Amino acid sequence: MPHLDTTREKFRAFRDMDREGPVQMLNLVLLREVAEYPADSGHGPATGAEAYAAYGRHSAPVMERVGGRIVWRGAFELMLIGPDTGEAWDHCFIAEYPSVDAFVAMVKDPDYQKAVIHRKAAVADSRLIRTRPLATGGNFADPEG
């Protein structure tokens, strides 16, 4: 079963976990071969990659406006530990927001909501994992870095 959007309950839990400091969101995205726009959307045929690029172009100004930024991007190469289902991701990145409120402001912004039509048309499956940044370096098993 693909995962394309959150639920009201999970979004409420996200907001209820408010705390000081930045929030980092690990994004794993699998694109459709052909974008699936609603028939009445006015958007012509496109690949999933083209639709996701449109989502990026239209959502980036809103992300920047709330203080968000991409802090890491990587190209998927191999699932070393994980299911042998052929699972692969077209986009792997971490977006950072200065606060929970900043992320919420982005997703509620009318310009961002207009951009989401492209994401919905483009994405076949995804994961969005909230994390709290820790110090880098040292022992990875140390809970505080």
MDAnalysis code that builds the backbone (N, CA, C; Angstrom):
import MDAnalysis as mda
import numpy as np

u = mda.Universe.empty(435, n_residues=145, atom_resindex=np.repeat(np.arange(145), 3), trajectory=True)
u.add_TopologyAttr("name", ["N", "CA", "C"] * 145)
u.add_TopologyAttr("resid", np.arange(1, 146))
u.add_TopologyAttr("resname", ["MET", "PRO", "HIS", "LEU", "ASP", "THR", "THR", "ARG", "GLU", "LYS", "PHE", "ARG", "ALA", "PHE", "ARG", "ASP", "MET", "ASP", "ARG", "GLU", "GLY", "PRO", "VAL", "GLN", "MET", "LEU", "ASN", "LEU", "VAL", "LEU", "LEU", "ARG", "GLU", "VAL", "ALA", "GLU", "TYR", "PRO", "ALA", "ASP", "SER", "GLY", "HIS", "GLY", "PRO", "ALA", "THR", "GLY", "ALA", "GLU", "ALA", "TYR", "ALA", "ALA", "TYR", "GLY", "ARG", "HIS", "SER", "ALA", "PRO", "VAL", "MET", "GLU", "ARG", "VAL", "GLY", "GLY", "ARG", "ILE", "VAL", "TRP", "ARG", "GLY", "ALA", "PHE", "GLU", "LEU", "MET", "LEU", "ILE", "GLY", "PRO", "ASP", "THR", "GLY", "GLU", "ALA", "TRP", "ASP", "HIS", "CYS", "PHE", "ILE", "ALA", "GLU", "TYR", "PRO", "SER", "VAL", "ASP", "ALA", "PHE", "VAL", "ALA", "MET", "VAL", "LYS", "ASP", "PRO", "ASP", "TYR", "GLN", "LYS", "ALA", "VAL", "ILE", "HIS", "ARG", "LYS", "ALA", "ALA", "VAL", "ALA", "ASP", "SER", "ARG", "LEU", "ILE", "ARG", "THR", "ARG", "PRO", "LEU", "ALA", "THR", "GLY", "GLY", "ASN", "PHE", "ALA", "ASP", "PRO", "GLU", "GLY"])
u.atoms.positions = np.array([
    [0.835, -1.177, 0.000],
    [0.000, 0.000, 0.000],
    [0.884, 1.247, 0.000],
    [0.696, 2.133, -0.964],
    [1.524, 3.342, -1.006],
    [1.148, 4.324, 0.108],
    [2.110, 5.116, 0.480],
    [1.930, 6.148, 1.503],
    [2.155, 7.497, 0.822],
    [1.064, 8.245, 0.662],
    [1.148, 9.486, -0.100],
    [0.894, 10.736, 0.724],
    [0.193, 10.590, 1.845],
    [-0.150, 11.755, 2.648],
    [-0.287, 11.319, 4.100],
    [-0.280, 12.271, 4.998],
    [-0.443, 11.967, 6.410],
    [-1.933, 11.882, 6.755],
    [-2.212, 11.505, 7.966],
    [-3.587, 11.516, 8.471],
    [-3.742, 12.699, 9.422],
    [-4.977, 13.051, 9.714],
    [-5.224, 14.131, 10.681],
    [-4.614, 13.784, 12.035],
    [-4.735, 12.517, 12.419],
    [-4.220, 12.094, 13.726],
    [-2.699, 12.241, 13.797],
    [-2.010, 11.810, 12.739],
    [-0.545, 11.923, 12.754],
    [-0.104, 13.383, 12.680],
    [-0.825, 14.197, 11.915],
    [-0.459, 15.609, 11.846],
    [-0.687, 16.278, 13.197],
    [-1.752, 15.915, 13.874],
    [-2.010, 16.443, 15.220],
    [-0.879, 16.022, 16.163],
    [-0.464, 14.754, 16.085],
    [0.644, 14.278, 16.925],
    [1.925, 15.053, 16.610],
    [2.165, 15.338, 15.334],
    [3.325, 16.121, 14.922],
    [3.293, 17.491, 15.597],
    [2.146, 18.151, 15.539],
    [2.015, 19.482, 16.146],
    [2.132, 19.423, 17.664],
    [1.593, 18.369, 18.271],
    [1.634, 18.233, 19.731],
    [3.047, 17.970, 20.244],
    [3.951, 17.516, 19.392],
    [5.346, 17.267, 19.786],
    [6.175, 18.540, 19.660],
    [5.574, 19.670, 19.898],
    [6.282, 20.941, 19.769],
    [7.410, 20.999, 20.800],
    [8.518, 21.533, 20.382],
    [9.688, 21.700, 21.242],
    [10.532, 22.802, 20.649],
    [11.479, 23.274, 21.410],
    [12.408, 24.290, 20.920],
    [13.327, 23.667, 19.866],
    [13.749, 24.470, 18.935],
    [14.774, 24.062, 17.998],
    [14.245, 23.511, 16.687],
    [15.191, 23.222, 15.786],
    [14.817, 22.804, 14.438],
    [14.226, 21.387, 14.394],
    [13.485, 21.171, 13.324],
    [12.897, 19.865, 13.011],
    [13.464, 19.459, 11.657],
    [13.975, 18.247, 11.582],
    [14.470, 17.732, 10.312],
    [13.549, 16.626, 9.825],
    [13.223, 16.675, 8.534],
    [12.299, 15.726, 7.934],
    [13.032, 14.923, 6.863],
    [13.196, 13.622, 7.135],
    [13.787, 12.712, 6.154],
    [12.708, 12.369, 5.134],
    [12.969, 12.651, 3.876],
    [12.042, 12.404, 2.770],
    [12.581, 11.306, 1.876],
    [11.790, 10.291, 1.632],
    [12.088, 9.250, 0.655],
    [10.915, 9.245, -0.318],
    [11.203, 9.405, -1.605],
    [10.146, 9.604, -2.590],
    [10.353, 8.682, -3.789],
    [9.300, 7.950, -4.136],
    [9.267, 7.127, -5.342],
    [8.288, 7.776, -6.308],
    [8.743, 8.031, -7.525],
    [7.911, 8.722, -8.510],
    [7.174, 7.744, -9.422],
    [6.032, 8.195, -9.910],
    [5.304, 7.455, -10.942],
    [6.033, 7.651, -12.274],
    [5.894, 6.705, -13.159],
    [6.427, 6.889, -14.517],
    [5.698, 8.043, -15.190],
    [4.363, 8.031, -15.098],
    [3.520, 9.063, -15.699],
    [2.738, 9.736, -14.580],
    [2.786, 11.056, -14.533],
    [2.046, 11.810, -13.513],
    [0.552, 11.567, -13.675],
    [-0.142, 11.571, -12.540],
    [-1.588, 11.349, -12.542],
    [-2.299, 12.593, -12.014],
    [-2.451, 13.575, -12.890],
    [-3.186, 14.785, -12.553],
    [-4.684, 14.518, -12.674],
    [-5.504, 15.162, -11.847],
    [-6.957, 15.064, -12.037],
    [-7.330, 15.583, -13.431],
    [-8.342, 14.982, -14.042],
    [-8.738, 15.344, -15.408],
    [-9.077, 16.825, -15.533],
    [-9.658, 17.412, -14.497],
    [-10.086, 18.810, -14.558],
    [-9.045, 19.791, -14.035],
    [-7.797, 19.341, -13.868],
    [-6.767, 20.192, -13.259],
    [-6.178, 21.209, -14.224],
    [-6.314, 20.964, -15.518],
    [-5.710, 21.863, -16.494],
    [-4.247, 21.582, -16.756],
    [-3.713, 20.529, -16.131],
    [-2.313, 20.163, -16.351],
    [-2.241, 19.059, -17.392],
    [-1.365, 19.282, -18.370],
    [-1.227, 18.324, -19.460],
    [-0.433, 17.107, -19.050],
    [-0.188, 16.226, -19.988],
    [0.585, 15.028, -19.682],
    [2.007, 15.397, -19.227],
    [2.506, 14.624, -18.266],
    [3.858, 14.856, -17.739],
    [4.354, 13.555, -17.128],
    [5.654, 13.448, -17.013],
    [6.221, 12.324, -16.278],
    [6.127, 12.636, -14.785],
    [6.306, 11.620, -13.958],
    [6.358, 11.855, -12.527],
    [7.496, 12.794, -12.168],
    [8.627, 12.639, -12.844],
    [9.781, 13.504, -12.570],
    [9.469, 14.956, -12.910],
    [8.779, 15.187, -14.029],
    [8.423, 16.554, -14.408],
    [7.441, 17.159, -13.402],
    [6.465, 16.378, -12.972],
    [5.487, 16.878, -12.002],
    [6.160, 17.164, -10.660],
    [7.097, 16.301, -10.233],
    [7.772, 16.531, -8.958],
    [8.680, 17.758, -9.050],
    [9.292, 17.971, -10.205],
    [10.106, 19.181, -10.401],
    [9.222, 20.431, -10.307],
    [7.999, 20.355, -10.843],
    [7.067, 21.487, -10.727],
    [6.706, 21.724, -9.263],
    [6.490, 20.644, -8.520],
    [6.224, 20.763, -7.081],
    [7.387, 21.482, -6.396],
    [8.608, 21.088, -6.721],
    [9.785, 21.730, -6.133],
    [9.869, 23.210, -6.468],
    [9.630, 23.554, -7.722],
    [9.698, 24.970, -8.134],
    [8.655, 25.812, -7.412],
    [7.451, 25.280, -7.277],
    [6.357, 26.061, -6.691],
    [6.394, 26.076, -5.157],
    [6.935, 25.033, -4.542],
    [6.956, 24.979, -3.075],
    [8.216, 25.607, -2.482],
    [9.300, 25.672, -3.237],
    [10.569, 26.192, -2.710],
    [10.452, 27.612, -2.143],
    [9.775, 28.543, -2.804],
    [9.680, 29.889, -2.227],
    [8.965, 29.903, -0.872],
    [7.970, 29.039, -0.710],
    [7.251, 28.980, 0.567],
    [8.174, 28.397, 1.631],
    [8.886, 27.332, 1.276],
    [9.831, 26.712, 2.212],
    [10.867, 27.735, 2.676],
    [11.410, 28.490, 1.737],
    [12.402, 29.515, 2.082],
    [11.788, 30.605, 2.953],
    [10.554, 30.974, 2.661],
    [9.876, 32.034, 3.411],
    [9.716, 31.668, 4.881],
    [9.485, 30.372, 5.186],
    [9.328, 29.960, 6.587],
    [10.669, 29.599, 7.230],
    [11.769, 29.721, 6.475],
    [13.099, 29.436, 7.018],
    [13.563, 28.014, 6.802],
    [12.871, 27.260, 5.945],
    [13.273, 25.881, 5.658],
    [14.397, 25.821, 4.646],
    [15.111, 24.693, 4.672],
    [16.203, 24.489, 3.718],
    [16.508, 23.004, 3.608],
    [17.106, 22.612, 2.520],
    [17.559, 21.237, 2.345],
    [18.957, 21.148, 2.954],
    [19.142, 20.230, 3.928],
    [20.449, 20.106, 4.588],
    [21.223, 18.890, 4.109],
    [20.552, 17.969, 3.419],
    [21.236, 16.792, 2.879],
    [20.420, 16.225, 1.734],
    [21.120, 15.814, 0.681],
    [20.509, 15.090, -0.434],
    [21.433, 13.961, -0.816],
    [20.861, 12.854, -1.225],
    [21.653, 11.729, -1.676],
    [20.924, 10.999, -2.791],
    [21.688, 10.290, -3.605],
    [21.126, 9.488, -4.691],
    [21.088, 8.030, -4.248],
    [19.907, 7.451, -4.250],
    [19.730, 6.053, -3.855],
    [20.566, 5.160, -4.764],
    [21.299, 4.212, -4.148],
    [22.097, 3.269, -4.927],
    [21.722, 1.823, -4.655],
    [21.550, 1.432, -3.386],
    [21.335, 0.022, -3.065],
    [20.703, -0.109, -1.694],
    [19.729, -1.004, -1.564],
    [19.144, -1.327, -0.263],
    [19.997, -2.444, 0.342],
    [20.911, -2.097, 1.218],
    [21.813, -3.069, 1.819],
    [21.116, -3.859, 2.920],
    [20.322, -3.189, 3.741],
    [19.496, -3.830, 4.764],
    [18.076, -3.329, 4.547],
    [17.180, -4.227, 4.329],
    [15.798, -3.844, 4.084],
    [15.114, -4.882, 3.218],
    [13.878, -4.615, 2.849],
    [13.119, -5.613, 2.097],
    [13.708, -5.862, 0.710],
    [13.613, -7.105, 0.272],
    [14.053, -7.480, -1.076],
    [12.886, -7.374, -2.055],
    [12.203, -6.268, -2.012],
    [11.020, -6.083, -2.846],
    [11.324, -5.219, -4.059],
    [12.587, -4.886, -4.259],
    [12.937, -3.976, -5.333],
    [12.693, -2.530, -4.941],
    [12.434, -2.305, -3.641],
    [12.178, -0.948, -3.158],
    [13.375, -0.059, -3.463],
    [13.096, 1.075, -4.067],
    [14.121, 2.070, -4.369],
    [13.457, 3.435, -4.287],
    [14.243, 4.466, -4.106],
    [13.712, 5.818, -3.952],
    [14.344, 6.729, -4.989],
    [13.516, 7.536, -5.643],
    [14.008, 8.480, -6.648],
    [14.604, 9.729, -6.017],
    [14.089, 10.121, -4.851],
    [14.609, 11.290, -4.144],
    [14.805, 10.921, -2.680],
    [15.975, 11.248, -2.147],
    [16.302, 11.048, -0.729],
    [16.904, 12.364, -0.249],
    [16.235, 12.982, 0.728],
    [16.766, 14.252, 1.219],
    [16.237, 14.533, 2.619],
    [16.936, 15.443, 3.299],
    [16.494, 15.919, 4.610],
    [16.249, 17.417, 4.491],
    [15.019, 17.804, 4.824],
    [14.644, 19.213, 4.872],
    [14.610, 19.636, 6.339],
    [15.159, 20.799, 6.626],
    [15.172, 21.308, 7.997],
    [14.330, 22.572, 8.082],
    [13.552, 22.651, 9.159],
    [12.703, 23.805, 9.443],
    [13.091, 24.339, 10.820],
    [13.028, 25.654, 11.033],
    [13.469, 26.206, 12.314],
    [12.621, 25.758, 13.498],
    [11.392, 25.299, 13.229],
    [10.501, 24.894, 14.312],
    [9.339, 24.092, 13.746],
    [8.592, 23.469, 14.641],
    [7.356, 22.796, 14.251],
    [6.409, 23.808, 13.611],
    [6.303, 24.986, 14.229],
    [5.399, 26.019, 13.704],
    [5.766, 26.434, 12.285],
    [7.045, 26.463, 11.974],
    [7.474, 26.835, 10.625],
    [7.009, 25.793, 9.612],
    [7.150, 24.515, 9.941],
    [6.685, 23.454, 9.044],
    [5.168, 23.555, 8.853],
    [4.446, 23.742, 9.953],
    [2.985, 23.849, 9.885],
    [2.590, 25.056, 9.037],
    [3.286, 26.170, 9.214],
    [2.989, 27.362, 8.415],
    [3.193, 27.083, 6.932],
    [4.235, 26.317, 6.598],
    [4.477, 25.998, 5.198],
    [3.325, 25.183, 4.622],
    [2.945, 24.099, 5.292],
    [1.921, 23.230, 4.704],
    [0.545, 23.891, 4.673],
    [0.323, 24.893, 5.493],
    [-0.963, 25.601, 5.486],
    [-0.968, 26.805, 4.544],
    [0.187, 27.193, 4.033],
    [0.295, 28.343, 3.144],
    [-0.480, 28.079, 1.847],
    [-1.306, 29.027, 1.402],
    [-2.091, 28.829, 0.175],
    [-1.232, 28.541, -1.060],
    [-0.079, 29.175, -1.169],
    [0.794, 28.908, -2.317],
    [1.342, 27.485, -2.264],
    [1.685, 27.022, -1.061],
    [2.155, 25.638, -0.923],
    [1.028, 24.669, -1.278],
    [-0.162, 24.948, -0.811],
    [-1.288, 24.051, -1.084],
    [-1.571, 23.960, -2.578],
    [-1.345, 25.041, -3.315],
    [-1.487, 24.986, -4.778],
    [-0.407, 24.086, -5.388],
    [0.782, 24.096, -4.818],
    [1.886, 23.287, -5.341],
    [1.667, 21.791, -5.121],
    [0.902, 21.446, -4.107],
    [0.725, 20.038, -3.733],
    [0.071, 19.215, -4.840],
    [-0.679, 19.844, -5.742],
    [-1.276, 19.093, -6.851],
    [-0.191, 18.377, -7.662],
    [0.967, 19.015, -7.789],
    [2.076, 18.416, -8.533],
    [2.675, 17.233, -7.769],
    [2.799, 17.374, -6.459],
    [3.321, 16.264, -5.647],
    [2.390, 15.065, -5.733],
    [1.098, 15.308, -5.576],
    [0.131, 14.205, -5.625],
    [0.131, 13.525, -6.981],
    [0.320, 14.284, -8.047],
    [0.369, 13.706, -9.386],
    [1.643, 12.896, -9.604],
    [2.723, 13.318, -8.962],
    [4.049, 12.746, -9.217],
    [4.372, 11.498, -8.408],
    [3.928, 11.448, -7.152],
    [4.455, 10.479, -6.185],
    [3.657, 9.170, -6.186],
    [4.398, 8.071, -6.319],
    [3.799, 6.730, -6.240],
    [3.836, 6.206, -4.810],
    [4.865, 6.574, -4.046],
    [5.011, 6.144, -2.661],
    [6.017, 7.067, -1.993],
    [5.916, 7.197, -0.671],
    [6.855, 8.081, 0.021],
    [6.912, 7.742, 1.500],
    [7.940, 8.265, 2.136],
    [8.093, 8.233, 3.583],
    [8.518, 9.627, 4.006],
    [7.956, 10.098, 5.105],
    [8.333, 11.393, 5.676],
    [8.529, 11.148, 7.162],
    [9.765, 11.248, 7.601],
    [10.138, 10.867, 8.963],
    [10.682, 12.085, 9.694],
    [9.991, 12.461, 10.762],
    [10.428, 13.601, 11.571],
    [11.585, 13.170, 12.461],
    [12.622, 14.010, 12.519],
    [13.755, 13.745, 13.395],
    [14.160, 15.019, 14.129],
    [14.893, 14.825, 15.204],
    [15.485, 15.926, 15.964],
    [16.977, 15.880, 15.701],
    [17.561, 16.953, 15.200],
    [18.995, 16.925, 14.911],
    [19.823, 16.727, 16.174],
    [20.873, 15.942, 16.029],
    [21.840, 15.706, 17.104],
    [23.222, 16.116, 16.603],
    [24.163, 16.190, 17.515],
    [25.539, 16.516, 17.140],
    [26.090, 15.416, 16.238],
    [26.947, 15.805, 15.301],
    [27.566, 14.828, 14.421],
    [28.948, 14.471, 14.958],
    [29.500, 13.408, 14.398],
    [30.799, 12.932, 14.838],
    [30.649, 12.005, 16.028],
    [31.743, 11.532, 16.543],
    [31.719, 10.678, 17.720],
    [31.097, 9.316, 17.441],
    [30.571, 8.719, 18.474],
    [30.016, 7.368, 18.402],
    [28.554, 7.449, 18.012],
    [28.161, 6.773, 16.934],
    [26.784, 6.833, 16.476],
    [25.805, 6.213, 17.458],
    [26.263, 5.397, 18.397],
    [25.388, 4.793, 19.385],
    [25.112, 5.700, 20.574],
    [25.837, 6.796, 20.689],
    [25.609, 7.755, 21.766],
    [24.308, 8.497, 21.448],
    [23.293, 8.435, 22.321],
    [22.001, 9.021, 22.008],
    [22.029, 10.536, 21.774],
    [23.032, 11.213, 22.235],
    [23.125, 12.654, 22.017],
    [24.247, 13.024, 21.054],
    [24.845, 12.042, 20.395],
    [25.873, 12.312, 19.399],
    [27.212, 12.497, 20.011],
])
